[in-house]
């Protein structure tokens, strides 16, 4: 297996994206701005309701850590993605999409069952609300993961959405041990306020004895640390991670370690769809760190890439656009 820079573990989901009204979210009893898990029948009913009254924007491959992997790979890094898909058409579409983005996968990811799907509901204010039927990805185990590439990777990236799966947490524990044994740095994202609210114990387990880098947004940071300010949350998170990144939407990001405390300003764009913005930020930031750039430059690149994601529908840019944005960024920095 090829040596990779980033070894990521996360859910494999096919997104169905709709533009919706706030009234629709209320009618469907969905909490705006969060992800809610559902069974297949419940999601099928929601899909019918969406088709009947809301605006369909298209189908894309998703999954938080997969979106991060696409950004990292498209900017020039090498990536392996560990996941679980069903032996069905959607599973084939999902893995083929990753391979077309030059992301390494393994046949072990394919098993009997249904590939997971996510209804991504985008409000007029660009906020995304999600209802997810995990399908077979809910049963991700170490048996679906080929850990070979992890032993020589630079980073292990863990998706916080895995906190809701007992078997996935066991797989992550094994991955963390391999990473520690081989000097691989560990990064983790809290993923979603709903994970902090409803799967806190699972997140604690994923974090275990700490990580090298943690990603979260302002709401997740304060919820997880049970604080009422970003600064207080940052102080507590630094006890769990060598480096902390807290994204602040249009206000940019806070980045800190033991020596530095940096606020990087946001970039003004017309926000259309916030889905995938945090994922793109994490992938771009990790790429920049892996390329030897400092925290300030890494955050500036991540804000550029993630703001472009927000300015369109869908959680990923066209693959070629990442490289173009990087090229322009490098020219401006020269």
C-alpha positions as CSV (number, residue, x, y, z in Angstrom):
1,X,0.0,0.0,0.0
2,X,1.2,3.5,-0.8
3,X,2.5,5.7,1.9
4,X,0.1,8.6,2.7
5,X,0.3,11.8,4.6
6,X,-3.2,11.7,6.1
7,X,-5.1,8.6,7.3
8,X,-8.7,9.5,8.0
9,X,-11.5,7.5,9.6
10,X,-15.1,8.5,9.3
11,X,-18.7,7.8,8.1
12,X,-19.5,7.1,4.4
13,X,-22.6,9.0,3.4
14,X,-24.4,10.0,0.2
15,X,-25.9,13.4,0.6
16,X,-29.2,14.5,-0.8
17,X,-29.3,18.3,-0.5
18,X,-32.4,20.5,-0.4
19,X,-33.0,24.2,0.0
20,X,-35.7,24.5,2.7
21,X,-37.6,27.0,4.7
22,X,-37.3,27.4,8.5
23,X,-41.1,26.6,8.7
24,X,-40.3,23.2,7.1
25,X,-37.7,22.5,9.7
26,X,-40.1,23.3,12.5
27,X,-42.8,21.1,10.9
28,X,-40.4,18.2,10.7
29,X,-39.2,18.7,14.3
30,X,-35.6,19.2,13.2
31,X,-33.2,21.3,15.3
32,X,-31.7,23.8,13.0
33,X,-27.9,23.7,12.6
34,X,-27.4,20.2,13.9
35,X,-27.3,16.6,12.7
36,X,-30.0,14.2,13.8
37,X,-29.8,10.4,13.4
38,X,-32.8,8.5,12.1
39,X,-33.8,5.0,10.9
40,X,-34.4,4.2,7.3
41,X,-38.2,4.6,7.4
42,X,-38.1,7.9,9.1
43,X,-35.6,9.3,6.6
44,X,-37.7,7.9,3.7
45,X,-40.7,9.8,5.0
46,X,-38.6,13.0,5.3
47,X,-37.4,12.5,1.7
48,X,-40.9,12.3,0.5
49,X,-41.9,15.4,2.3
50,X,-38.9,17.2,0.9
51,X,-39.6,16.2,-2.6
52,X,-43.2,17.4,-2.2
53,X,-42.5,20.9,-1.0
54,X,-38.8,21.9,-1.0
55,X,-36.2,22.6,-3.6
56,X,-33.9,19.7,-4.6
57,X,-30.2,20.8,-5.1
58,X,-28.6,17.4,-6.0
59,X,-26.8,14.3,-4.8
60,X,-23.2,14.2,-3.8
61,X,-20.8,12.0,-1.8
62,X,-20.3,13.3,1.7
63,X,-19.2,12.3,5.2
64,X,-17.3,14.8,7.3
65,X,-13.8,13.2,7.3
66,X,-14.2,12.3,3.6
67,X,-14.8,15.9,2.8
68,X,-11.7,16.8,4.8
69,X,-9.8,14.1,2.9
70,X,-10.9,15.5,-0.5
71,X,-9.6,19.0,0.4
72,X,-6.3,17.6,1.7
73,X,-5.8,15.4,-1.4
74,X,-6.9,18.0,-3.9
75,X,-4.5,20.5,-2.5
76,X,-1.7,18.0,-3.1
77,X,-1.5,15.7,-0.1
78,X,-1.8,11.9,-0.2
79,X,-4.7,10.4,1.8
80,X,-6.2,7.1,2.8
81,X,-9.9,7.0,3.9
82,X,-11.2,4.2,6.1
83,X,-15.0,3.7,6.1
84,X,-17.7,1.2,5.5
85,X,-20.2,1.1,2.6
86,X,-22.8,-1.3,1.4
87,X,-22.4,-3.7,-1.5
88,X,-24.8,-1.5,-3.5
89,X,-24.9,1.2,-6.2
90,X,-24.4,4.0,-3.8
91,X,-21.5,2.3,-2.2
92,X,-19.8,1.9,-5.6
93,X,-20.5,5.6,-6.4
94,X,-19.0,6.6,-3.1
95,X,-15.7,4.7,-3.3
96,X,-15.3,5.6,-7.0
97,X,-15.7,9.2,-6.1
98,X,-12.9,9.0,-3.5
99,X,-10.6,7.2,-5.9
100,X,-11.2,9.8,-8.6
101,X,-10.1,12.4,-6.1
102,X,-6.9,10.3,-5.7
103,X,-7.8,9.1,-2.2
104,X,-6.7,5.6,-1.4
105,X,-9.4,3.1,-0.1
106,X,-9.6,-0.6,0.5
107,X,-12.0,-3.3,-0.7
108,X,-12.4,-4.1,3.0
109,X,-14.7,-1.1,3.2
110,X,-17.4,-3.0,1.2
111,X,-19.8,-5.3,3.1
112,X,-23.3,-6.5,2.9
113,X,-25.8,-3.8,3.9
114,X,-27.1,-0.4,2.8
115,X,-24.8,2.6,2.3
116,X,-25.6,5.5,4.6
117,X,-27.5,8.6,3.4
118,X,-27.8,12.1,4.7
119,X,-30.6,14.6,4.0
120,X,-28.8,18.0,4.0
121,X,-31.3,20.8,4.5
122,X,-30.0,24.3,3.7
123,X,-31.9,27.4,5.0
124,X,-32.0,30.8,3.4
125,X,-29.4,32.0,5.9
126,X,-27.0,29.3,4.6
127,X,-27.2,27.2,7.8
128,X,-27.3,23.4,7.2
129,X,-29.5,21.0,9.1
130,X,-29.0,17.2,8.6
131,X,-30.9,14.1,9.1
132,X,-28.7,11.0,8.7
133,X,-29.5,7.3,8.2
134,X,-26.1,5.7,8.9
135,X,-26.9,2.4,7.3
136,X,-24.0,0.0,7.4
137,X,-21.5,2.7,8.4
138,X,-23.0,2.6,11.8
139,X,-21.3,-0.8,12.2
140,X,-17.9,0.3,11.1
141,X,-15.3,-2.0,12.9
142,X,-11.6,-2.5,12.8
143,X,-12.2,-5.4,10.4
144,X,-13.2,-2.9,7.6
145,X,-10.0,-0.9,8.1
146,X,-6.6,-1.7,6.6
147,X,-4.2,0.0,9.1
148,X,-1.1,-0.6,7.0
149,X,-0.8,3.0,5.7
150,X,-1.4,4.4,9.1
151,X,2.0,3.2,10.4
152,X,3.9,5.6,8.1
153,X,1.3,8.4,7.9
154,X,2.0,11.9,9.2
155,X,-1.5,12.4,10.6
156,X,-4.4,10.3,11.8
157,X,-7.7,12.3,11.5
158,X,-10.8,11.2,13.5
159,X,-14.3,12.3,12.8
160,X,-16.4,13.2,15.9
161,X,-19.5,11.7,14.4
162,X,-18.0,8.3,15.1
163,X,-18.7,9.0,18.8
164,X,-22.2,7.5,18.4
165,X,-21.0,4.1,17.2
166,X,-19.7,1.5,19.8
167,X,-17.8,-0.5,17.2
168,X,-16.3,2.6,15.5
169,X,-15.0,3.8,18.9
170,X,-13.2,0.5,19.3
171,X,-11.7,0.8,15.9
172,X,-10.5,4.4,16.7
173,X,-8.9,3.2,19.9
174,X,-6.9,0.7,17.8
175,X,-6.0,3.4,15.3
176,X,-4.9,5.7,18.1
177,X,-2.6,3.1,19.5
178,X,-1.0,2.4,16.1
179,X,-0.5,6.1,15.6
180,X,1.1,6.6,19.0
181,X,3.4,3.6,18.5
182,X,4.6,5.0,15.2
183,X,4.9,8.7,16.0
184,X,1.8,9.7,13.9
185,X,0.1,12.9,15.1
186,X,-3.6,12.7,15.9
187,X,-6.2,15.2,14.9
188,X,-9.9,15.1,15.9
189,X,-12.9,17.2,15.1
190,X,-15.9,17.5,17.4
191,X,-18.0,17.5,14.2
192,X,-21.4,18.8,15.4
193,X,-23.2,20.3,18.5
194,X,-25.5,17.3,18.5
195,X,-22.5,15.0,19.1
196,X,-21.5,17.1,22.1
197,X,-25.0,17.1,23.4
198,X,-26.0,13.5,22.9
199,X,-22.8,11.6,22.5
200,X,-20.5,13.3,25.0
201,X,-19.2,10.1,26.5
202,X,-18.3,8.8,23.1
203,X,-16.4,12.0,22.3
204,X,-14.5,11.6,25.6
205,X,-13.6,8.1,24.5
206,X,-12.4,9.3,21.1
207,X,-10.2,12.0,22.7
208,X,-8.9,9.5,25.3
209,X,-5.7,10.9,26.7
210,X,-5.6,13.8,24.3
211,X,-4.7,14.7,20.8
212,X,-2.2,16.8,18.9
213,X,-4.8,19.0,17.2
214,X,-8.5,19.5,17.8
215,X,-11.0,21.3,15.5
216,X,-14.3,22.7,16.6
217,X,-16.6,25.6,16.0
218,X,-17.5,28.2,18.6
219,X,-20.7,26.5,19.7
220,X,-19.1,23.1,20.0
221,X,-16.2,24.5,21.9
222,X,-18.3,26.2,24.6
223,X,-20.7,23.2,24.8
224,X,-18.0,20.7,25.2
225,X,-16.0,22.7,27.8
226,X,-19.2,23.9,29.5
227,X,-18.0,27.5,29.4
228,X,-19.7,30.8,28.3
229,X,-16.9,32.3,26.2
230,X,-14.7,31.2,23.4
231,X,-11.6,32.3,25.3
232,X,-12.6,30.2,28.3
233,X,-13.3,27.2,26.0
234,X,-9.9,27.6,24.3
235,X,-8.1,27.5,27.7
236,X,-9.8,24.2,28.6
237,X,-9.3,22.7,25.2
238,X,-5.6,23.4,25.4
239,X,-5.5,20.9,28.3
240,X,-6.7,18.2,25.8
241,X,-4.7,19.1,22.7
242,X,-1.3,20.5,21.8
243,X,-3.0,22.7,19.2
244,X,-6.6,24.0,19.1
245,X,-8.5,25.5,16.2
246,X,-11.9,27.2,16.9
247,X,-13.7,28.4,13.8
248,X,-15.8,31.5,14.2
249,X,-17.9,31.5,10.9
250,X,-17.5,34.8,9.1
251,X,-15.3,36.2,12.0
252,X,-12.5,33.8,11.1
253,X,-10.8,31.4,13.5
254,X,-8.8,31.2,16.7
255,X,-5.7,29.1,16.6
256,X,-3.5,28.4,19.6
257,X,-0.8,26.2,21.1
258,X,1.5,26.7,24.1
259,X,3.4,29.5,22.5
260,X,1.0,31.2,20.1
261,X,-2.6,32.6,20.3
262,X,-3.7,33.9,16.9
263,X,-7.0,35.3,15.7
264,X,-7.2,35.1,11.9
265,X,-9.8,37.3,10.3
266,X,-12.6,35.8,8.2
267,X,-13.2,36.4,4.4
268,X,-16.3,38.1,3.2
269,X,-18.4,36.0,0.8
270,X,-22.1,35.7,0.0
271,X,-22.9,32.6,2.1
272,X,-25.2,30.1,0.4
273,X,-24.5,26.7,2.1
274,X,-22.5,26.1,5.3
275,X,-22.5,22.3,4.7
276,X,-18.9,21.1,4.6
277,X,-17.2,24.3,5.5
278,X,-15.6,23.0,8.7
279,X,-14.5,19.9,6.9
280,X,-12.8,21.9,4.1
281,X,-11.2,24.1,6.8
282,X,-9.7,21.1,8.6
283,X,-8.4,19.5,5.3
284,X,-6.8,22.7,4.2
285,X,-5.3,23.5,7.6
286,X,-3.8,20.0,7.9
287,X,-2.4,20.2,4.3
288,X,-0.7,23.5,5.2
289,X,0.8,22.2,8.4
290,X,2.0,19.1,6.6
291,X,3.6,21.3,4.0
292,X,5.6,23.0,6.8
293,X,3.6,26.3,6.9
294,X,2.9,28.0,10.2
295,X,-0.4,28.2,12.1
296,X,-1.2,31.7,10.8
297,X,-0.7,30.7,7.1
298,X,-2.5,27.4,7.6
299,X,-5.5,29.2,9.0
300,X,-5.5,31.8,6.2
301,X,-5.5,29.1,3.6
302,X,-8.2,27.2,5.4
303,X,-10.4,30.3,5.6
304,X,-9.9,30.9,1.9
305,X,-10.9,27.3,0.9
306,X,-13.8,27.0,3.4
307,X,-15.3,30.4,2.4
308,X,-15.4,29.2,-1.2
309,X,-17.3,26.1,-0.1
310,X,-19.8,28.3,1.8
311,X,-20.3,30.3,-1.4
312,X,-21.8,27.4,-3.3
313,X,-24.2,24.5,-2.8
314,X,-22.5,21.2,-1.8
315,X,-19.8,20.2,0.7
316,X,-17.0,20.0,-1.7
317,X,-15.5,22.1,-4.5
318,X,-14.7,20.7,-7.9
319,X,-11.3,19.0,-7.4
320,X,-9.4,21.3,-9.8
321,X,-10.6,24.4,-7.9
322,X,-8.7,23.5,-4.7
323,X,-5.4,23.6,-6.7
324,X,-6.3,26.9,-8.4
325,X,-7.1,28.5,-5.0
326,X,-3.8,27.3,-3.6
327,X,-1.9,28.7,-6.5
328,X,-3.5,32.1,-6.2
329,X,-2.9,32.0,-2.4
330,X,0.8,31.2,-2.9
331,X,1.1,34.1,-5.4
332,X,-0.4,36.5,-2.9
333,X,1.9,35.3,-0.1
334,X,5.0,35.5,-2.3
